[in-house]
Amino acid sequence: MKLFSNSFLFLLLFCWPLFGEEVNKSYVVKVSGIKIGELNWQIKIDNDEYLNKLDLKSKGLLSAIYNFKGEYISKGAIHNNELMPKKYKHFWKTKKTVKNMEIVFNESKLISLKQDPEEEEKIRLNIFDIKHTSDPLTSFQKIMMGEKSSLVVDGRRLYTMTANSDENTNQTAIEISNYYNLWADHKRNKFEKIIFEKKIEEILPYKMFIYFDGRVFRLEEN
């Protein structure tokens, strides 16, 4: 814990934006070498609070066929050098569907879950009794700051992110384990792992590989 606190303070002083300022990066999203979208990532610190936001939209030759838009927002507080999530929202839209999710935390414990459209079946796991959880953006942010693992709840799934870093390549692999679908068969695990490459002096990665449902989504800084 002491090591993480020291790493956090270093990043806060030298890598994080000053209070009221922002860090932004844009990425090109490709699958099998074909551009399918663009992503903008924003992180902001202001008065011991943080904002983590992703905006994703379809771009490229396939956008006329496969059109999508996603927005992901995480807000929370910094308490005793730790990120404490408060609220996470995501919005996903394609030609055939629109989905909204909002989850609320209190002291790293889920206290509210709302989704539109509402799920017809009953939830299969009492997620509200599980402690020390974070939303996916906060968990990813913790790992980028040096934590080795984080327990994630995103409103649809519960899983553990575990990081293994290679200082020689600036590469970190995040394995996904202890995977539970909250509304469907617990054995269905489409989310496999994330690999990202990041310079020590920067807060956001310059390259990412997301392994999901047998495909690899490649994100490169634009």
N, C-alpha and C positions, 0 to 999 in steps of 0.2 A: 504493500500500500504506500509506503514511504517513497519507493522508487517511482510509482505512478504519479504521486503528488509532485515530485521534483520535475518529472517529464512534463506534467501538465503546466506547471508554472513557467517552465522554459518556453513552451509553445505559446502560452498566453501572453508572455512578454515580448517574444520575438517573431512569432509566426502568425498569431491571431490578429484580426483587425483591431485597431483601436476602438474604444467605445464609440458607438454611433457610426462606425465605418463597416464596410462589407468586403467580402472576398467572393468573386464570381469567376466561374470557368464554364466554357462551352465545349461540348463534345459532339463528335459525329458517331452515330450508332450504326454498326454494320453486322450483318449475318452472312456467312459464307462469302465475304468480300463485297457484298452488295449493300449500299447505303439504304437504310430504311427509316432513319430518323435523326433528330438532333435533341440534345439534352442541355439544359442550362442549370448549373448548380450554384446556389447562393448560401453563404454562411454569414451570419451577422451576430455581433456581441454588443449588448447595450445594457448598462446598469445591472450587471450580474445575471442577465438573462441571455438566452441564445435562441436563434432562429436558424433552422436548417430547411432549405426549400429546393425541390427539384421540379423543373418544368420540362416535360417530354412531349414531342410532337413528331408525327410522321413527315418524312422528307425523302425525296429521291424518286426514281422512276416508278417504284411500286406504290407510292402514296395514293395514287388514283384508285388502286385496287384494295390496298390494305391501309385504310386511313385510321389513325388513332391519336388520342391526346391524353396525357396523364399529368396530374399535379399532386405533389406530395409535400406536406408541410409538417414540421415538428417544432414545437416550442417548449421551452423549459427554463429551469433556473440552474445557476452554478452555486452549489452549497458545499462548503468545506472542500473546495477543489474538485468536486464531483458534478457530473451532469445529471440533473434530476428532471426527467420528462414530465410535462404537464398535459400537453394535448398533441395528438397526431391526427392528421386528416389526409385522406387521399381521394382523388377523383379520377375515374377512368372512363373514356368514351371512345366507342368505335361506331361504325355505321349501324350496328345491330343492338348495341347495348350501352347503357349509362349506369355507372355504379359510383356510389358515395360511401365513404366510411369515416367515422369519427370516433376516436377512443380517448379517454381521459384517465390520467394517472394522479395518484396522491402518494407521495413518499415511495416512489418506485413500485407501486401496486395498482393494477387496473381497477378502476371504480365505475367506469361507464363505457358502453359499447353501443353505437348506433350505426345502422347501415340502411341504405336505400338503393334498391328494393330490399325489404326485410327478408331474412332467411326463413323458409317455410318449416324446416325441420328444427328440432330442439338441439341446443348446443351439447356436445358430447363430453366436454371437459369443463370443470368448474374453474375457469381461468381467474376468477375474482379472488380466489384463496391463495394464489401463487404470488410469492413475494420476490422482490429484486428483479422486476421485469422492466424492459424499456421498449420503445417503439423501434422499428428497423433503422431509421435515420440516426437516432441517438446512439443506438448500439454500434452502427458503422463508424460514427464519429468517435466513440470511445476507443474503438480498436485503432483508428488512425492516430489517436493520441498515445497509444502504448498499452492499453489493456489487452489481456490475452483472451478473454472470453466475455460474452454477454448473453443473457437470456432475453429472447425477443418474443414479443407478441404484436402482431400486426392487424388483429381483428379477424383474420381468417385462419391463422396458423400460430403455433407455439414451437420454437426451436432454439437451439443454442448455436451461437457463432463462436468458433474457436480459431484463433489466429496463429500462424506460423510464419515468421519473417526471415528473410535472407538479406543480410546487410550488403552482401557483395553485389546483388542485383537490384536492390531497392524494391524487391518484390515481397508482397505479403499474400499468403493464401488463407482464405477464410473457409473452413469446412463447416458444413451444416449437419448437425446431429440432434438426437432426441426430438425428432420431428413429429408433430401431432397436428392433424387437421381438426379444427374446432367443429366443423359442420359435416364432414364427410369421413370416409374411411381413413383411419390413422395410418395405414400402410402406404397411402399415396404420397410419394415424396418427389415432386417435380423440381424443387429447388435444391440444387446439388452443392455448388460452391461459388465463391467469388475470388478472383485474383486481381490485385491492383498493384501498380507501381507508383511510388511517390518519393519525391525528394525530401530529405530530412528538413530542409528549411521552409518547405511549403506545407500548407494544411490540407490541400486537396490533391488527389492523385492526378497524374497526367495520362494514365492508361488503366483500363479495367476490362476484365473478362468475366462475364456472368454466365454460369452454366445452369441452364434451366430447361427441363423437359427434353433432354437429348440434343439441345442446340446450344451454341456458344454465341453470346451477344458481345461484340467487341466495341468498346468505347475508347476513342482517342481524342485528346485535346485538340480543339479546332483552332 
